[in-house]
Amino acid sequence: MLLQGIAAASGYAIGKAFVMQEQATAVERKDIGTYAVEAEVERFQNAVQQAMDELEQIKENTAAKLGEHHAEIFATHILVLQDEEFVGQAKEKVRQEAVNAEFALQEVTQQLVDIFTSMDSEYMRERAADFRDVSQRVLGLLSGKKSAQLSDFDEAVVLFAHDLTPSDTAQLDRSKVAGFATNIGGRTSHSAIMARSMEIPAVVGLQHATESVETGDMIMLDGSSGIILINPDEDTLSLYREKKQKFEKRQEEMKLYKDKPSVTADGHEVELVANIGNPQDALGARNNGAEGVGLYRTEFLYMGRDSFPSEEEQYNSYVTVCETIGSDKPVVIRTLDIGGDKELPYLELPKEMNPFLGYRAIRLCLDRKDLFKTQLRAILRASAHGNVKLMYPMISTITELREANAILAETKAELDEEGIAYNKGMEVGMMIEVPAAAIIADQLAKEVDFFSIGTNDLVQYTMAADRMNEQVSHLTQPFNPAVLRLIRMVIDAAHQEGKWAGMCGEMAGNLKAVPILLGLGLDEFSMSASSVLSVRVLLSRLNRDEMKQLAEEALALETAEEIQYLVVERVAAVQELSI
C-alpha cells in the first residue's frame, strides 16, 4: 500500500512500524462543591508549576542537543503557562463553576485551539499545537499518568502518530527512531522544523496513516517526496536501500560545501542566501552555509500577540539577525506584509471577498503611515549595525513606490534631526510579485537598487489560481512559459539599469529551476536554509553559458511539463541531486 503525504524532512527511513496509540487523557466534568474550590485551584497551580519545571529541563536538553534556536519552542511553552489569559481563565472557571481542574483546563484549551485553527494563516493554525502540547502535559500531571517515552524501543522504528508535539519530537532518540509520520501537520509545524534540524526523515499530513498501518509492518518512508510504502516487496526495498545510501553519501559530500563560495563550473559567482521568519532562523541559515539573508519576513514579529511590536523591539530583532549572520553579510528586510493569508486580529481589518487581491502589504502600510514609519525607523537604525537592505512588498505601480520612498525620506529626516545614526547609503529595493510590476520593471528599475522576485505570489497572480485552493493547485506552475517570460523581463530590466535581481520565492531553491534561473542571469537565490547546500553543489556542476542556451530553449517550449522534462534530460546533476 502507498500513502502520500507532505514531505516534511528529507531522507529515507526503512524499518518496522511502531504505531503510537493516542495518549489523550479522558476528562469528565466533576462538580466539586464550593468548599473545595481553593484546594482545587492550588492542585491545578502545583501541576502547572511541575509542568514548567519539566519544560525547563527539556529546554536545557534541547539546547545542548539541537541549539538555543530550537530550545526557544519550550521557552514559548513556559510563557504559555505563565500567561493569565490561559492559566487564569482555567482557574476562574474552577472558581465560578466549582468544577474539577482537568475539565476547566480542557474547556479553556479547546476555546483557544478553535480560535487558532480557524485562522487563514497556516503558521497561526499550527500554533494551536503549542496549546495542545502544554495542556496535555498539565492534564497528565493532574491525572498522575506518565506519558509514554518514545525512545523506549528495542530497534530503530518508523514512528506513526496522529500528531507529535514539539516536546515529543525534541525527545526522540535518533538511534531508535529512523523516521516518523503523522496524520496531521505541515512543513511549518514545529515538529517538522525540528525533524529537519535533527535530520530525521518525516512525512506529515497523511490523514489516516495510523489506521492504515499496524505495529510490526515493514515501512519505507521517503521524506523527500512524502511517500510511504507499507510492506513493500524485496525488490522495492532493495531499490530504496540503494537510494538511502546515495542520499546519505550526498548529505556528507554537501557538508564540504558549507564554507565554499557559490560559483559555477566556469567561474561565475552568484549569491545564495536564506529566507527567515525570526532572529532564531538566522542561526540555521548561518549553519547551513547561507551567505546572508535574502528575505526577512518581518510580519512574524507582529503575529501571535495582542499588540504591535514597538520600535525598540523591532530594532533589537533586526540587529540580532545582523549579529548572528555576520555584520558584513546582506540582510534584506521586507517591510510588513500582512493581509492575504496572514491576519492580525488586533488590527481589526474588515473581511474581504478576495484578501489576496485586497488591502494588504504596501497598500496597508501606505494607509497606516504610523505603523510604517515605526518599522522604517527600526530598520534604518539597524542599518548602522550591518549590511541591511530594505525591501517593499507587493508594489503594483510606480506611484506606490514613490509614495513609500517619500515616507522613507521623511523618516530619515526625523532621524537626522534626532542625531540617530543609520546607513545613509542603505540599498532600497522591491519585490516583484504582481504581473503589472514585472511588465513595467524597466521603469521601476530606474528608482530602486534591486529587485527580488517573489514567485509564490507571482505564479498565483499570473495563473489566476489561488495557491491555497487544492482544486486549482495544478495551475501552480512556476515553470509555465508565461511565468518564465515575466522573470526574464524583470532580470533584464534590472541589468539594463546596472541593478541586481534576486528571487526569494520557493522556486529559487528548486533544483529543476536553478539551471534556467542561472541561464536567465539571476544574481541572488534566496531559499529555505536547508536547500542552500544542495543548490551550491548543483551550481558547482553547471556551466553558465550552457545554461543560457538551455534557458532559451526552455522559453521556446509551450508547457511547464515540457520545460521540466528538458531540464531533467539535459542536466544530469539535477537528477542525481534529486535522489
C-alpha positions, 0 to 999 in steps of 0.5 A, a space after each residue: 500500500 502507498 500513502 502520500 503525504 507532505 514531505 516534511 524532512 528529507 531522507 529515507 527511513 526503512 524499518 518496522 512500524 511502531 504505531 503510537 496509540 493516542 495518549 489523550 487523557 479522558 476528562 469528565 466534568 466533576 462538580 466539586 462543591 464550593 468548599 473545595 474550590 481553593 484546594 482545587 485551584 492550588 492542585 491545578 497551580 502545583 501541576 502547572 508549576 511541575 509542568 514548567 519545571 519539566 519544560 525547563 529541563 527539556 529546554 536545557 536538553 534541547 539546547 545542548 542537543 539541537 541549539 538555543 534556536 530550537 530550545 526557544 519552542 519550550 521557552 514559548 511553552 513556559 510563557 504559555 503557562 505563565 500567561 493569565 489569559 490561559 492559566 487564569 481563565 482555567 482557574 476562574 472557571 474552577 472558581 465560578 463553576 466549582 468544577 474539577 481542574 482537568 475539565 476547566 483546563 480542557 474547556 479553556 484549551 479547546 476555546 483557544 485551539 478553535 480560535 487558532 485553527 480557524 485562522 487563514 494563516 497556516 503558521 497561526 493554525 499550527 500554533 494551536 499545537 503549542 496549546 495542545 502540547 502544554 495542556 496535555 502535559 498539565 492534564 497528565 500531571 493532574 491525572 498522575 499518568 506518565 506519558 509514554 517515552 518514545 525512545 523506549 524501543 528495542 530497534 530503530 522504528 518508523 514512528 506513526 502518530 496522529 500528531 507529535 508535539 514539539 516536546 515529543 519530537 525534541 525527545 526522540 532518540 535518533 538511534 531508535 527512531 529512523 523516521 516518523 509520520 503523522 496524520 496531521 501537520 505541515 512543513 511549518 509545524 514545529 515538529 517538522 522544523 525540528 525533524 529537519 534540524 535533527 535530520 530525521 526523515 518525516 512525512 506529515 499530513 497523511 490523514 489516516 496513516 495510523 489506521 492504515 498501518 499496524 505495529 510490526 509492518 515493514 515501512 519505507 518512508 521517503 521524506 523527500 517526496 512524502 511517500 510511504 510504502 507499507 510492506 513493500 516487496 524485496 525488490 522495492 526495498 532493495 531499490 530504496 536501500 540503494 537510494 538511502 545510501 546515495 542520499 546519505 553519501 550526498 548529505 556528507 559530500 554537501 557538508 564540504 560545501 558549507 564554507 565554499 563560495 557559490 560559483 559555477 563550473 566556469 567561474 561565475 559567482 552568484 549569491 545564495 542566501 536564506 529566507 527567515 521568519 525570526 532572529 532564531 532562523 538566522 542561526 540555521 541559515 548561518 549553519 547551513 552555509 547561507 551567505 546572508 539573508 535574502 528575505 526577512 519576513 518581518 510580519 512574524 514579529 507582529 503575529 501571535 500577540 495582542 499588540 504591535 511590536 514597538 520600535 525598540 523591539 523591532 530594532 533589537 530583532 533586526 540587529 540580532 539577525 545582523 549579529 548572528 549572520 555576520 555584520 558584513 553579510 546582506 540582510 534584506 528586510 521586507 517591510 510588513 506584509 500582512 493581509 492575504 493569508 496572514 491576519 492580525 486580529 488586533 488590527 481589526 481589518 474588515 473581511 474581504 471577498 478576495 484578501 489576496 487581491 485586497 488591502 494588504 502589504 504596501 497598500 496597508 502600510 501606505 494607509 497606516 503611515 504610523 505603523 510604517 514609519 515605526 518599522 522604517 525607523 527600526 530598520 534604518 537604525 539597524 542599518 548602522 549595525 550591518 549590511 541591511 537592505 530594505 525591501 517593499 512588498 507587493 508594489 503594483 505601480 510606480 506611484 506606490 513606490 514613490 509614495 513609500 520612498 517619500 515616507 522613507 525620506 521623511 523618516 530619515 529626516 526625523 532621524 537626522 534631526 534626532 542625531 540617530 545614526 543609520 546607513 545613509 547609503 542603505 540599498 532600497 529595493 522591491 519585490 516583484 510579485 504582481 504581473 503589472 510590476 514585472 511588465 513595467 520593471 524597466 521603469 521601476 528599475 530606474 528608482 530602486 537598487 534591486 529587485 527580488 522576485 517573489 514567485 509564490 505570489 507571482 505564479 498565483 497572480 499570473 495563473 489566476 489560481 489561488 495557491 491555497 485552493 487544492 482544486 486549482 493547485 495544478 495551475 501552480 506552475 512556476 515553470 509555465 512559459 508565461 511565468 518564465 517570460 515575466 522573470 526574464 523581463 524583470 532580470 533584464 530590466 534590472 541589468 539594463 539599469 546596472 541593478 541586481 535581481 534576486 528571487 526569494 520565492 520557493 522556486 529559487 531553491 528548486 533544483 529543476 529551476 536553478 539551471 534556467 534561473 542561472 541561464 536567465 542571469 539571476 544574481 541572488 537565490 534566496 531559499 529555505 536554509 536547508 536547500 542552500 547546500 544542495 543548490 551550491 553543489 548543483 551550481 558547482 556542476 553547471 556551466 553558465 553559458 550552457 545554461 543560457 542556451 538551455 534557458 532559451 530553449 526552455 522559453 521556446 517550449 509551450 508547457 511547464 511539463 515540457 520545460 521540466 522534462 528538458 531540464 531533467 534530460 539535459 542536466 544530469 546533476 539535477 537528477 542525481 541531486 534529486 535522489 
